[in-house]
Amino acid sequence: MEIVTKIAPIVLAIIMLGLGLGLSFKDFTRILKYPKDFFVGFICQLILLPIVAFCVAISLNLPTPIAIGLMIIAAAPGGVTSNVLTKFANGDVALSITLTAVVSLLSILSVPFIVITSANLLGVAISSDISMVGIALKMALVVTVPVIIGMIIRSFAENFISSKINIINKLTGWLFVVVFAAIWVEEKDNIFTYLAQAGLAVLILNVVMMTLAYFIAKKFVSGIPQQKCIALECGLQNGTLAVFVATLIFDDIAYVVPTGAYALLMYITGFIFIYILRKSN
């Protein structure tokens, strides 16, 4: 996994810089204005999603590396893709951006906790050289720091960055593709076996979680745009961050594969979900 381990941190840092460029400090004040909408999305994404993933892993009796890989993608925050598709679905983009920003910044604590806890529950031994604090510090360098730098740059060049944000989002999307192309090239002999093992699990996780989040949001949030946002935010995770975490903790490519399978499927299910919503409306 030499190519992937060298590419993933750089690409993730650039993607998170792009996310930061799309944020302003007022995005965080929306939590105070609309706390219920935010906390429903926050709980669905940060708590319910990993619980559902763990239940899927146990129910399907997945091979341990695939089960842990599923937990890694479930622990990952939403990415820029969730913001773009929320806009396409006529959802609450401001809420989507706020959820992505807050959960991404908290991910330096939540991701190591979820992954290490689930590994312990599944009986996977993690090297004594790897600690929750160590993972959090490494994640901070490629997640939190670039986001903050991006926000600072935007605050000094608001008009210029705002006019270029669509181009920035497209570039970060292509960088995401580069990571998975590297995985494909490096592990072409094993990839189909892993995808066959992981495909059903990630499909179930994705569809069940988007459906659950949509109906939970329907009961508790302020309107249909917020429902759409929360459902998509829970179905479109930051695959590059998941790859980075998987390669940071484990040496086996099998742990990375569910993140790749999920990344491929989430676009298909995301667009189908949006199509169904539009037809129903």
N, C-alpha and C positions, 0 to 999 in steps of 0.2 A: 504493500500500500504506500510505497514511498512517494509516488507522484501525488496521490490524494492528500497525504499528510502534509506535504509541502504547499500544495495549492489551496486546500480548504481554508486555512487560517487567513491567508492573504485575501482570498475572494470574499470571505465572510466579513472581514474588516472593511473592505470597499463597499459591500452591500449595506452594512450598518452605517457607514458614512453617508451613503445615499439616503437611507432612512432618516438620518439626522437632518439632512438637507431639506427633507420634506416636512420637518416639524418646526413648530415655533413654541415658545414657552406658554402661550395661551392655550395650547392643546391640553396641557395638564390642568388648567383651571376649569375645564369643562366637567371634571370630576365633581367639583363643588356645586356646579349649576345643575347637573343631572346625575346625582349620586346613584339613584336606583338603577337606571339603565346601565351605568358603568359596572356596578357591583354584581348585577346578574350576569353580565358578560364575563367579568373577572372570575367569578366562582365557577361558571361553566367551563371556562378554558383552563384555569389553573388547578382546579380540584376535580371536577367531574370527568374531564377528558382523560387524565391518567387512571382514574378508577375504572372507567369503561375499558380502556386499553388493557388493564390488568385482568379484568374479567374475560375479555376476548382471548388473551393469551392462555389463561387457565382453561377456559371452555374448549378451545381447539387443541389443547395439549401440545402447544408449539415447541419445536426444538429450542433449547435455552437461548442460544444466540439470537434467534429470530424474535423470541419473546422480549428479550432485553432491547433489541433494536426497535420493536414496536413501542416500548416504554419511552425510548429516547425521542422518537418522533412525537409522541403524545406530550412529552414534557416541553417540547420546543414551543416558543411563542408563535403567533401569527407573523407573516412577513408582508412585504410590500404588495404581494399578489392579492392578499385579502382586501387591502384598501382599494386596489384597482377593480376587482370583481364586485365589491360592495357598491362602488360607483356605477358599474355596468348594470347592477341589479336594482338601481334606484334606492339603495339602502342609505343608512345614516353614515356617511363617509367620515364626518368629524368624530363620531363615536368609535368607528373602526380604527382611525389613526390614534386616538387616545388609548384604546385597548392595546394596540400593537406596541405603542411607545412604552407604556407602563409595564406590560408583561415582559417586553424585551429587556428593559432595565432590571427588572426583578429576576430575570432568568439566570443571572450569575449565582443566585442563591437557590432558586426553585429547581433548576435543572439538575445540579449535582445531588440535591436532596432526593428528588424523585427517582433518579437513575440508581443511585447507591442504595436507597431503601428497597426498591424493587429488585435489584440484584441480590440483596441479602435474602429477601422473601423467596426468590426463585433458586436460592442455593448457589449463586455464582460468586466465586472468590475473586475479589478485586485486589490487585497488587498493593502491598503495604506502602509502596512508594507513592501511591495515588491517594490523596485525601480530598475531602470536600472543600477545604480551604484552598488547596492547590488548584483544583479545577476552577473554583470561583475566581481566583486571581488571574488565571490564564484567560478565562472567558471575559473578564473585565477588560483586558487589553484589546480583545478583538470585537467586543460587543459594546460595552458601556462607553469606553473612551472615544471610539469613532462616532457614536451617536451624539455625544456631547460636543465634539469638534464640529460635526455637521451643523448642529443647532447654532453654535457660535458663529460659524461662517455665514449661515443664513441671516442671522441678526444684523450682520454688517453689510450684507448684499441682498436684501429681501427681494427687490424687484427683479434683479438679474436671475437669482436662483429660482424664483417663482416661474419665470418665463421658460426656464430650461428643465423644470422638474419632470416633464413627460419623457424627455430624452434620457435623463438620469435613471428613471424607472426602467426604461427599455434596456439600458446598458447593464443595470444590475440583474435584470432578468436573463440576459445572455450569459453573464458571468455564472449564474446558477446552472445554466446548461453546460458550461465548460467543465464544472466540477463533476457532473454525472457522466459526461463524455469520457473524462479521465478515468473514472471508476470502470466504465464499460471496457475501455481499451486495456486497462491493467488486469482486469479479472474476467476477461471474455470467456474463459474456459469453464468458470463456475457460475456465472451470473444467472443463467437460465434455471439452474437447479434451485438457487436461492429465491429467485422470483416466483417460481412455482410454489415454494414453501411459504413465502410471505404474502403472495398476491391476495388470497382469500381473506387473510387476517386484516390487512390494511384496508381492503374494500369494506369489510364489515365495520371496522372502527370508524372509517370516514362517514359512511352512510348513516350508521346508528347515531353518531355524535352530532352530525348536522341536524338530523331529525329531532333528536332529544332537545338540543339547544333551541331549535325553532319553536317547539311547543312549550318549553319552559319560559322562553322569552315572551311568547304569546300571552301567557298568564300574568307575567310580572312587569313587563316594560311598557313604555308609553305609547308605542305605535308600531305599525307595520315596517317602516324603514329600520327601526331598531331591531325588530325580529330578524329581518334579513341580514343585517350587519352581524349580529351575534352568532347566527347559524354559520355564516361564511367564515367568521373569525375562528370558529371552533373546527372548521373543516379544511382550512388552508394554512398549514404550518410552515415555519422557516426551515426548509430542508437542508440548506447549507449549514445552518447552525447545528442541526442534528448530526450531519456528517462530521463536523468538527468535533463535537462531543464524543461521538462513537470512536473516532480515530485517536482521540486524546486518551481515552480510557482503555480501549481494547485493540489488540493487534490483528484480530481476525476480521476479514472483510464481511463475513456473515452478519456481523452486528450493524454494518452500514446498509446492507441491502434493503431492509424494510423502509428505510428513509427514502431510498431511490424509488422503490415500488410505490410508496405513498405519494411521492412528488409527481409521478407520472399519472396516477389515478385521480389525484385531487383536482386536476384541471378538468378532466372529463366529467367527474361527478359534480364539480362546481358549476360548470356550464349547464349540465342537465338540471340541476337544482334551480338555477336562475330561470331556465326555460319553463319549468313547471310553475314557478312562482308567477311568471309573467302571464302564462296561460290562465292560471287560477284567478288572477286579478282582472 
